[in-house]
Amino acid sequence: MPSLKALRIRINSVRSTQKITSAMKMVAASKLRRAQAQAEAARPYAERMQRMLAELALSVAGNKAAPPLLIGTGKDETQLIVAITGDRGLCGAFNTNVGRTVRTLARRLESEGKRVKIFAVGRKGRDFLRREFADRMVGEVSLAGRRRIDFADAEPIAERINAMLHRGEFDICTVVYNRFRSVISQVTTETRLIPAPLADAPPAENGPAATYEFEPDEEEILARLLPRNLAIQIYRALLESAAGEQGARMTAMDSATRNAGDMINRLTLNYNRTRQANITKELIEIISGAEAL
């Protein structure tokens, strides 16, 4: 049975941990409000841009002269997976879920004879995937220390992916991230970035797909629009991941705080029982000594 001193030290240690987890929960809640507002504000623009590009990809399907960012290379031999995770832990299975999804996707693609490359955004995802796919890692980015995610953080990532595409280093690009749904729910999502996913063909009674007219010039507009769309979709994924990370951390720290409280109660009960047992033992010794006299 532990001594009273050991139990007191243990109780004080757990109380200190409880204060830390409670403070981290409050910090995560404060950051969550800002991150959630950013993610929700970016959704309408990113979704409308994605729909427009999907309709445009459908309208130019079969046109080999279309930009690779829109229709891809025409092959699917080399697949690039962009894994977006956090740079810090203490957020439950948030980072692990993305790592496991990327691992499952990579194994499935390799079993189909595809070549897989991985671009990691976030230190936790990089460390997780490097254990098994170190030879497939082609790039990594860390956003540690950022107080908030800005569009300027997504542009360099999009530029690197665009440069890799033009060098012929991959054919299809997919981003895997946690989409924020609520404080207690983050959905691991796979979204294809390159080529743009085709929109559903319209029913026959609704007529053919929309026809786009470009002014002043189609090539000039697409040359600016397509790289920007790539950066926007990555920016949206970064914002969703940032909001989901704070929600997951808030939930994890709340659970840790409650668990610490339960542990303190158990240790306090054990401490009181041990103290009572020591008092009873001393009383028995005193009474026994008095009777012996």
VEXDREN-952114 format. One record per residue (C-alpha): residue number from 0; z, x, y. Coordinates in steps of 0.05 Angstrom, whole numbers, plus 5000, padded with zeros to 4 digits. Layout:
+-----+------+------+------+
! num !    w !    u !    v !
+-----+------+------+------+
! NUM !    Z !    X !    Y !
...
+-----+------+------+------+
END
This chain:
+-----+------+------+------+
! num !    w !    u !    v !
+-----+------+------+------+
!   0 ! 5000 ! 5000 ! 5000 !
!   1 ! 4981 ! 5029 ! 5069 !
!   2 ! 5037 ! 5049 ! 5115 !
!   3 ! 5054 ! 5009 ! 5178 !
!   4 ! 5028 ! 5066 ! 5221 !
!   5 ! 4961 ! 5067 ! 5184 !
!   6 ! 4954 ! 4992 ! 5192 !
!   7 ! 4970 ! 4995 ! 5267 !
!   8 ! 4917 ! 5050 ! 5276 !
!   9 ! 4867 ! 5009 ! 5237 !
!  10 ! 4881 ! 4945 ! 5278 !
!  11 ! 4874 ! 4983 ! 5344 !
!  12 ! 4809 ! 5014 ! 5320 !
!  13 ! 4779 ! 4947 ! 5301 !
!  14 ! 4802 ! 4917 ! 5368 !
!  15 ! 4766 ! 4973 ! 5405 !
!  16 ! 4703 ! 4960 ! 5364 !
!  17 ! 4709 ! 4886 ! 5379 !
!  18 ! 4712 ! 4900 ! 5454 !
!  19 ! 4649 ! 4943 ! 5448 !
!  20 ! 4610 ! 4891 ! 5409 !
!  21 ! 4632 ! 4836 ! 5456 !
!  22 ! 4609 ! 4877 ! 5516 !
!  23 ! 4542 ! 4892 ! 5482 !
!  24 ! 4533 ! 4818 ! 5469 !
!  25 ! 4542 ! 4803 ! 5543 !
!  26 ! 4494 ! 4858 ! 5563 !
!  27 ! 4442 ! 4833 ! 5513 !
!  28 ! 4450 ! 4762 ! 5540 !
!  29 ! 4438 ! 4787 ! 5611 !
!  30 ! 4376 ! 4826 ! 5591 !
!  31 ! 4351 ! 4768 ! 5548 !
!  32 ! 4345 ! 4721 ! 5607 !
!  33 ! 4298 ! 4769 ! 5643 !
!  34 ! 4259 ! 4788 ! 5581 !
!  35 ! 4250 ! 4715 ! 5560 !
!  36 ! 4226 ! 4696 ! 5630 !
!  37 ! 4175 ! 4752 ! 5628 !
!  38 ! 4150 ! 4734 ! 5558 !
!  39 ! 4143 ! 4660 ! 5574 !
!  40 ! 4107 ! 4674 ! 5640 !
!  41 ! 4056 ! 4719 ! 5605 !
!  42 ! 4039 ! 4670 ! 5549 !
!  43 ! 3992 ! 4621 ! 5584 !
!  44 ! 3947 ! 4675 ! 5614 !
!  45 ! 3945 ! 4716 ! 5549 !
!  46 ! 3931 ! 4655 ! 5506 !
!  47 ! 3876 ! 4629 ! 5552 !
!  48 ! 3844 ! 4698 ! 5555 !
!  49 ! 3847 ! 4703 ! 5479 !
!  50 ! 3814 ! 4634 ! 5471 !
!  51 ! 3759 ! 4652 ! 5520 !
!  52 ! 3743 ! 4717 ! 5484 !
!  53 ! 3744 ! 4680 ! 5417 !
!  54 ! 3692 ! 4630 ! 5443 !
!  55 ! 3651 ! 4687 ! 5472 !
!  56 ! 3654 ! 4725 ! 5406 !
!  57 ! 3629 ! 4662 ! 5370 !
!  58 ! 3572 ! 4654 ! 5419 !
!  59 ! 3548 ! 4727 ! 5410 !
!  60 ! 3560 ! 4730 ! 5335 !
!  61 ! 3503 ! 4767 ! 5302 !
!  62 ! 3484 ! 4804 ! 5365 !
!  63 ! 3489 ! 4878 ! 5347 !
!  64 ! 3483 ! 4897 ! 5421 !
!  65 ! 3550 ! 4864 ! 5439 !
!  66 ! 3608 ! 4910 ! 5457 !
!  67 ! 3650 ! 4938 ! 5399 !
!  68 ! 3713 ! 4912 ! 5432 !
!  69 ! 3685 ! 4842 ! 5423 !
!  70 ! 3650 ! 4844 ! 5355 !
!  71 ! 3678 ! 4908 ! 5325 !
!  72 ! 3636 ! 4961 ! 5289 !
!  73 ! 3609 ! 4913 ! 5237 !
!  74 ! 3650 ! 4946 ! 5182 !
!  75 ! 3721 ! 4939 ! 5156 !
!  76 ! 3731 ! 5005 ! 5120 !
!  77 ! 3783 ! 5035 ! 5167 !
!  78 ! 3840 ! 4991 ! 5192 !
!  79 ! 3886 ! 5009 ! 5249 !
!  80 ! 3955 ! 4976 ! 5249 !
!  81 ! 3995 ! 4977 ! 5314 !
!  82 ! 4069 ! 4967 ! 5297 !
!  83 ! 4112 ! 4946 ! 5356 !
!  84 ! 4187 ! 4953 ! 5347 !
!  85 ! 4247 ! 4971 ! 5390 !
!  86 ! 4274 ! 5039 ! 5408 !
!  87 ! 4346 ! 5022 ! 5392 !
!  88 ! 4383 ! 4992 ! 5333 !
!  89 ! 4443 ! 4945 ! 5328 !
!  90 ! 4397 ! 4885 ! 5327 !
!  91 ! 4401 ! 4862 ! 5255 !
!  92 ! 4336 ! 4862 ! 5215 !
!  93 ! 4293 ! 4858 ! 5277 !
!  94 ! 4260 ! 4926 ! 5269 !
!  95 ! 4262 ! 4926 ! 5194 !
!  96 ! 4222 ! 4861 ! 5190 !
!  97 ! 4164 ! 4892 ! 5227 !
!  98 ! 4167 ! 4955 ! 5185 !
!  99 ! 4166 ! 4915 ! 5120 !
! 100 ! 4108 ! 4872 ! 5144 !
! 101 ! 4068 ! 4934 ! 5163 !
! 102 ! 4085 ! 4966 ! 5096 !
! 103 ! 4062 ! 4905 ! 5057 !
! 104 ! 3998 ! 4899 ! 5098 !
! 105 ! 3982 ! 4973 ! 5090 !
! 106 ! 3993 ! 4971 ! 5014 !
! 107 ! 3949 ! 4909 ! 5008 !
! 108 ! 3893 ! 4939 ! 5048 !
! 109 ! 3896 ! 5004 ! 5009 !
! 110 ! 3895 ! 4966 ! 4944 !
! 111 ! 3829 ! 4935 ! 4969 !
! 112 ! 3800 ! 5005 ! 4980 !
! 113 ! 3810 ! 5006 ! 5056 !
! 114 ! 3833 ! 5066 ! 5095 !
! 115 ! 3896 ! 5052 ! 5136 !
! 116 ! 3919 ! 5085 ! 5201 !
! 117 ! 3984 ! 5067 ! 5237 !
! 118 ! 4001 ! 5071 ! 5311 !
! 119 ! 4075 ! 5062 ! 5323 !
! 120 ! 4104 ! 5035 ! 5388 !
! 121 ! 4179 ! 5043 ! 5386 !
! 122 ! 4223 ! 5096 ! 5354 !
! 123 ! 4253 ! 5051 ! 5301 !
! 124 ! 4186 ! 5030 ! 5273 !
! 125 ! 4162 ! 5102 ! 5276 !
! 126 ! 4222 ! 5127 ! 5236 !
! 127 ! 4217 ! 5070 ! 5185 !
! 128 ! 4142 ! 5079 ! 5172 !
! 129 ! 4143 ! 5155 ! 5173 !
! 130 ! 4184 ! 5156 ! 5109 !
! 131 ! 4125 ! 5129 ! 5069 !
! 132 ! 4064 ! 5133 ! 5113 !
! 133 ! 4073 ! 5199 ! 5149 !
! 134 ! 4001 ! 5220 ! 5134 !
! 135 ! 3974 ! 5155 ! 5161 !
! 136 ! 4008 ! 5160 ! 5229 !
! 137 ! 3957 ! 5172 ! 5284 !
! 138 ! 3999 ! 5160 ! 5346 !
! 139 ! 4067 ! 5139 ! 5372 !
! 140 ! 4095 ! 5115 ! 5438 !
! 141 ! 4167 ! 5106 ! 5459 !
! 142 ! 4189 ! 5060 ! 5516 !
! 143 ! 4261 ! 5081 ! 5513 !
! 144 ! 4296 ! 5080 ! 5581 !
! 145 ! 4252 ! 5026 ! 5610 !
! 146 ! 4293 ! 4974 ! 5647 !
! 147 ! 4236 ! 4924 ! 5640 !
! 148 ! 4167 ! 4924 ! 5609 !
! 149 ! 4110 ! 4927 ! 5660 !
! 150 ! 4035 ! 4920 ! 5651 !
! 151 ! 4030 ! 4995 ! 5667 !
! 152 ! 4066 ! 5008 ! 5601 !
! 153 ! 4012 ! 4971 ! 5561 !
! 154 ! 3952 ! 5002 ! 5595 !
! 155 ! 3959 ! 5073 ! 5566 !
! 156 ! 3967 ! 5044 ! 5496 !
! 157 ! 3904 ! 5001 ! 5505 !
! 158 ! 3866 ! 5061 ! 5532 !
! 159 ! 3884 ! 5103 ! 5471 !
! 160 ! 3863 ! 5048 ! 5424 !
! 161 ! 3798 ! 5038 ! 5462 !
! 162 ! 3784 ! 5113 ! 5460 !
! 163 ! 3797 ! 5115 ! 5385 !
! 164 ! 3748 ! 5057 ! 5376 !
! 165 ! 3693 ! 5092 ! 5415 !
! 166 ! 3704 ! 5155 ! 5374 !
! 167 ! 3693 ! 5114 ! 5311 !
! 168 ! 3763 ! 5126 ! 5284 !
! 169 ! 3774 ! 5054 ! 5260 !
! 170 ! 3736 ! 4989 ! 5250 !
! 171 ! 3790 ! 4935 ! 5255 !
! 172 ! 3855 ! 4936 ! 5295 !
! 173 ! 3914 ! 4891 ! 5281 !
! 174 ! 3980 ! 4888 ! 5319 !
! 175 ! 4045 ! 4870 ! 5284 !
! 176 ! 4105 ! 4849 ! 5326 !
! 177 ! 4163 ! 4800 ! 5330 !
! 178 ! 4145 ! 4738 ! 5371 !
! 179 ! 4204 ! 4709 ! 5408 !
! 180 ! 4219 ! 4637 ! 5388 !
! 181 ! 4293 ! 4629 ! 5405 !
! 182 ! 4356 ! 4670 ! 5409 !
! 183 ! 4367 ! 4665 ! 5334 !
! 184 ! 4294 ! 4664 ! 5313 !
! 185 ! 4240 ! 4717 ! 5319 !
! 186 ! 4176 ! 4709 ! 5279 !
! 187 ! 4140 ! 4770 ! 5253 !
! 188 ! 4068 ! 4760 ! 5274 !
! 189 ! 4002 ! 4794 ! 5256 !
! 190 ! 3947 ! 4787 ! 5309 !
! 191 ! 3878 ! 4818 ! 5305 !
! 192 ! 3858 ! 4854 ! 5368 !
! 193 ! 3791 ! 4884 ! 5350 !
! 194 ! 3743 ! 4851 ! 5337 !
! 195 ! 3763 ! 4788 ! 5375 !
! 196 ! 3778 ! 4732 ! 5326 !
! 197 ! 3723 ! 4680 ! 5326 !
! 198 ! 3739 ! 4611 ! 5352 !
! 199 ! 3731 ! 4552 ! 5305 !
! 200 ! 3660 ! 4525 ! 5306 !
! 201 ! 3656 ! 4458 ! 5343 !
! 202 ! 3639 ! 4395 ! 5304 !
! 203 ! 3566 ! 4376 ! 5302 !
! 204 ! 3577 ! 4313 ! 5344 !
! 205 ! 3606 ! 4356 ! 5400 !
! 206 ! 3544 ! 4398 ! 5406 !
! 207 ! 3535 ! 4474 ! 5403 !
! 208 ! 3587 ! 4526 ! 5425 !
! 209 ! 3596 ! 4539 ! 5499 !
! 210 ! 3543 ! 4582 ! 5533 !
! 211 ! 3567 ! 4633 ! 5583 !
! 212 ! 3528 ! 4656 ! 5644 !
! 213 ! 3548 ! 4722 ! 5675 !
! 214 ! 3544 ! 4739 ! 5748 !
! 215 ! 3527 ! 4790 ! 5772 !
! 216 ! 3515 ! 4826 ! 5706 !
! 217 ! 3539 ! 4814 ! 5634 !
! 218 ! 3550 ! 4887 ! 5617 !
! 219 ! 3589 ! 4901 ! 5680 !
! 220 ! 3635 ! 4841 ! 5671 !
! 221 ! 3648 ! 4854 ! 5597 !
! 222 ! 3660 ! 4928 ! 5611 !
! 223 ! 3719 ! 4909 ! 5654 !
! 224 ! 3741 ! 4845 ! 5620 !
! 225 ! 3746 ! 4870 ! 5548 !
! 226 ! 3791 ! 4931 ! 5560 !
! 227 ! 3834 ! 4887 ! 5605 !
! 228 ! 3841 ! 4835 ! 5551 !
! 229 ! 3862 ! 4888 ! 5502 !
! 230 ! 3916 ! 4912 ! 5550 !
! 231 ! 3938 ! 4840 ! 5563 !
! 232 ! 3946 ! 4825 ! 5489 !
! 233 ! 3987 ! 4888 ! 5479 !
! 234 ! 4028 ! 4873 ! 5541 !
! 235 ! 4043 ! 4804 ! 5514 !
! 236 ! 4064 ! 4833 ! 5447 !
! 237 ! 4110 ! 4883 ! 5482 !
! 238 ! 4142 ! 4827 ! 5522 !
! 239 ! 4152 ! 4783 ! 5461 !
! 240 ! 4182 ! 4841 ! 5423 !
! 241 ! 4228 ! 4859 ! 5481 !
! 242 ! 4254 ! 4788 ! 5487 !
! 243 ! 4262 ! 4782 ! 5411 !
! 244 ! 4299 ! 4848 ! 5409 !
! 245 ! 4351 ! 4825 ! 5460 !
! 246 ! 4358 ! 4758 ! 5424 !
! 247 ! 4368 ! 4793 ! 5357 !
! 248 ! 4418 ! 4842 ! 5388 !
! 249 ! 4457 ! 4785 ! 5421 !
! 250 ! 4461 ! 4748 ! 5354 !
! 251 ! 4480 ! 4811 ! 5316 !
! 252 ! 4535 ! 4830 ! 5366 !
! 253 ! 4563 ! 4760 ! 5366 !
! 254 ! 4567 ! 4762 ! 5290 !
! 255 ! 4599 ! 4831 ! 5293 !
! 256 ! 4650 ! 4807 ! 5344 !
! 257 ! 4670 ! 4748 ! 5301 !
! 258 ! 4674 ! 4792 ! 5239 !
! 259 ! 4719 ! 4841 ! 5276 !
! 260 ! 4764 ! 4783 ! 5295 !
! 261 ! 4769 ! 4761 ! 5222 !
! 262 ! 4785 ! 4832 ! 5201 !
! 263 ! 4839 ! 4837 ! 5254 !
! 264 ! 4871 ! 4773 ! 5228 !
! 265 ! 4870 ! 4800 ! 5157 !
! 266 ! 4898 ! 4867 ! 5177 !
! 267 ! 4952 ! 4833 ! 5220 !
! 268 ! 4972 ! 4790 ! 5161 !
! 269 ! 4975 ! 4851 ! 5116 !
! 270 ! 5015 ! 4888 ! 5169 !
! 271 ! 5066 ! 4831 ! 5175 !
! 272 ! 5073 ! 4827 ! 5100 !
! 273 ! 5083 ! 4902 ! 5093 !
! 274 ! 5134 ! 4902 ! 5150 !
! 275 ! 5171 ! 4844 ! 5118 !
! 276 ! 5171 ! 4879 ! 5051 !
! 277 ! 5200 ! 4942 ! 5083 !
! 278 ! 5254 ! 4902 ! 5117 !
! 279 ! 5272 ! 4866 ! 5052 !
! 280 ! 5274 ! 4933 ! 5016 !
! 281 ! 5321 ! 4962 ! 5067 !
! 282 ! 5367 ! 4901 ! 5065 !
! 283 ! 5370 ! 4906 ! 4989 !
! 284 ! 5388 ! 4980 ! 4994 !
! 285 ! 5443 ! 4965 ! 5045 !
! 286 ! 5472 ! 4908 ! 5003 !
! 287 ! 5468 ! 4949 ! 4940 !
! 288 ! 5503 ! 5007 ! 4974 !
! 289 ! 5558 ! 4961 ! 5001 !
! 290 ! 5570 ! 4930 ! 4932 !
! 291 ! 5574 ! 4999 ! 4901 !
! 292 ! 5631 ! 5017 ! 4948 !
+-----+------+------+------+
END
